[in-house]
């Protein structure tokens, strides 16, 4: 079961603009793989990603609205 959070995060990108990591609650999570994206740039995009952090591997959903990112859900992997 996932946890609904809807909390702001600071996203990191590589020079090509791909999401590579994010910081949430003082911890950094590396994005290992983008599993799925949906939504539109006008309505906001959602990225489902596999991440690795200090606590191990998880699946997270990040919402992007312009340059604002939010951690929407986090699931155990």
TORDRENDREN-754177 format. One line per field, with one value per residue: residue number from 1; residue in one letter; chain; x negated, z negated, y of N, C-alpha, C, O in turn. Coordinates in steps of 0.02 Angstrom, whole numbers, m for minus. Example, Ala and Ser with C-alpha at 12.3 -4.5 7.8 and 13.67 -1.06 7.14 Angstrom:
<drenvexs>
num	[1:2]
residuo	[A:S]
cadena	[A:A]
n.east	[m660:m642]
n.up	[m390:m354]
n.north	[m284:m112]
ca.east	[m615:m684]
ca.up	[m390:m357]
ca.north	[m225:m53]
c.east	[m660:m645]
c.up	[m390:m394]
c.north	[m165:2]
o.east	[m712:m670]
o.up	[m423:m402]
o.north	[m166:57]
</drenvexs>
This chain:
<drenvexs>
num	[1:2:3:4:5:6:7:8:9:10:11:12:13:14:15:16:17:18:19:20:21:22:23:24:25:26:27:28:29:30:31:32:33:34:35:36:37:38:39:40:41:42:43:44:45:46:47:48:49:50:51:52:53:54:55:56:57:58:59:60:61:62:63:64:65:66:67:68:69:70:71:72:73:74:75:76:77]
residuo	[X:X:X:X:X:X:X:X:X:X:X:X:X:X:X:X:X:X:X:X:X:X:X:X:X:X:X:X:X:X:X:X:X:X:X:X:X:X:X:X:X:X:X:X:X:X:X:X:X:X:X:X:X:X:X:X:X:X:X:X:X:X:X:X:X:X:X:X:X:X:X:X:X:X:X:X:X]
cadena	[A:A:A:A:A:A:A:A:A:A:A:A:A:A:A:A:A:A:A:A:A:A:A:A:A:A:A:A:A:A:A:A:A:A:A:A:A:A:A:A:A:A:A:A:A:A:A:A:A:A:A:A:A:A:A:A:A:A:A:A:A:A:A:A:A:A:A:A:A:A:A:A:A:A:A:A:A]
n.east	[m43:m25:m84:m4:m69:m100:m198:m317:m467:m643:m699:m826:m918:m994:m1112:m1037:m909:m842:m763:m856:m873:m802:m771:m703:m631:m758:m835:m920:m869:m909:m861:m832:m765:m642:m483:m356:m265:m137:1:13:m89:m23:77:2:m126:m151:m268:m316:m434:m579:m673:m825:m877:m941:m867:m843:m768:m630:m469:m413:m294:m304:m246:m242:m227:m249:m395:m387:m396:m322:m313:m206:m158:m224:m289:m325:m458]
n.up	[0:37:m19:m34:m7:49:42:56:156:196:353:454:606:756:882:999:957:895:757:615:478:314:172:13:m139:m196:m149:m13:140:265:433:510:619:735:730:781:862:858:900:948:1006:984:889:792:760:713:639:620:529:497:353:257:93:m70:m147:m66:80:170:243:315:342:427:447:570:597:699:643:517:405:329:207:227:199:111:123:59:123]
n.north	[m58:113:275:427:584:715:820:954:939:950:942:863:873:806:870:854:871:768:689:654:642:677:783:759:795:817:711:628:556:447:435:289:235:289:238:260:390:513:622:797:935:1053:1023:967:850:679:575:411:330:227:228:250:264:308:220:113:36:105:144:290:423:569:732:858:1027:1151:1221:1170:1038:895:767:643:511:369:206:44:m54]
ca.east	[0:m64:m69:9:m107:m90:m245:m365:m535:m689:m720:m890:m915:m1058:m1113:m984:m844:m811:m760:m908:m868:m764:m781:m640:m640:m829:m869:m925:m848:m931:m812:m863:m729:m575:m441:m297:m245:m71:22:m11:m128:25:112:m48:m147:m165:m322:m323:m505:m611:m725:m866:m897:m974:m824:m835:m734:m558:m438:m382:m261:m320:m206:m277:m185:m301:m458:m372:m392:m293:m311:m135:m150:m284:m271:m381:m476]
ca.up	[0:41:m65:m1:m41:81:11:104:159:240:405:489:676:792:932:1050:927:865:684:590:405:279:100:m24:m212:m213:m120:60:171:334:478:547:681:742:747:819:857:885:892:999:978:962:829:745:775:657:653:574:533:447:321:205:41:m128:m174:m17:143:166:302:296:393:422:490:592:623:719:610:449:399:266:197:219:165:106:116:46:185]
ca.north	[0:174:329:490:634:780:866:981:912:986:895:872:852:804:923:844:886:708:686:609:633:729:788:761:791:815:653:628:494:442:404:234:224:316:181:283:461:527:691:844:990:1105:1000:940:782:635:528:355:316:184:269:221:311:277:168:60:48:118:172:354:462:640:775:918:1081:1199:1203:1148:965:870:695:628:446:326:136:m3:m91]
c.east	[m45:m42:m61:m25:m93:m133:m295:m433:m577:m717:m787:m884:m986:m1056:m1060:m914:m809:m815:m811:m903:m821:m781:m713:m655:m713:m868:m868:m908:m869:m877:m849:m831:m661:m532:m383:m289:m175:m51:m6:m50:m82:58:65:m63:m160:m217:m321:m395:m526:m669:m764:m887:m929:m934:m811:m799:m659:m535:m401:m346:m275:m276:m246:m227:m233:m366:m448:m362:m363:m297:m239:m125:m218:m260:m332:m394:m486]
c.up	[0:m10:m26:m41:m16:48:63:98:203:289:434:558:705:846:987:1022:896:789:659:515:377:205:67:m98:m231:m186:m44:86:244:376:520:616:679:769:792:811:886:868:949:966:954:896:775:763:710:680:600:583:480:419:270:157:m16:m156:m125:45:132:235:279:356:378:470:507:622:635:685:538:450:330:265:181:178:160:89:98:111:169]
c.north	[61:225:394:545:705:834:891:947:957:934:914:842:848:859:916:856:826:711:634:595:686:727:797:750:782:756:657:558:495:407:352:225:260:259:200:358:468:598:733:900:1046:1086:976:868:744:584:474:330:265:223:227:276:273:219:111:84:58:141:235:384:536:678:837:966:1139:1179:1181:1072:948:794:678:565:412:255:96:m41:m164]
o.east	[m97:11:m105:m14:m76:m108:m314:m455:m551:m753:m804:m850:m1031:m1005:m1041:m865:m752:m866:m809:m925:m801:m803:m672:m688:m729:m927:m822:m930:m848:m850:m891:m864:m628:m543:m364:m305:m157:m83:m43:m44:m100:67:85:m18:m177:m211:m325:m414:m497:m710:m740:m911:m942:m962:m772:m798:m629:m575:m364:m364:m259:m270:m280:m189:m254:m391:m497:m324:m376:m287:m214:m87:m264:m217:m387:m348:m501]
o.up	[m33:m40:12:m101:m55:29:108:44:242:270:439:568:682:855:1018:1059:873:761:680:492:412:179:89:m116:m277:m199:m15:58:281:355:561:665:627:824:837:758:932:827:991:906:908:852:717:779:659:733:540:638:427:457:244:177:m10:m186:m140:62:91:279:230:413:324:528:464:667:589:699:501:490:281:316:128:129:199:46:121:148:214]
o.north	[62:219:413:552:749:887:855:927:997:888:973:791:883:891:965:852:833:733:576:543:733:676:837:701:743:750:685:508:540:356:369:209:260:234:162:385:432:630:709:911:1083:1128:966:829:774:554:489:311:261:249:177:329:214:173:66:143:24:155:234:371:561:659:866:948:1173:1124:1174:1045:982:761:695:565:426:245:112:m58:m203]
</drenvexs>
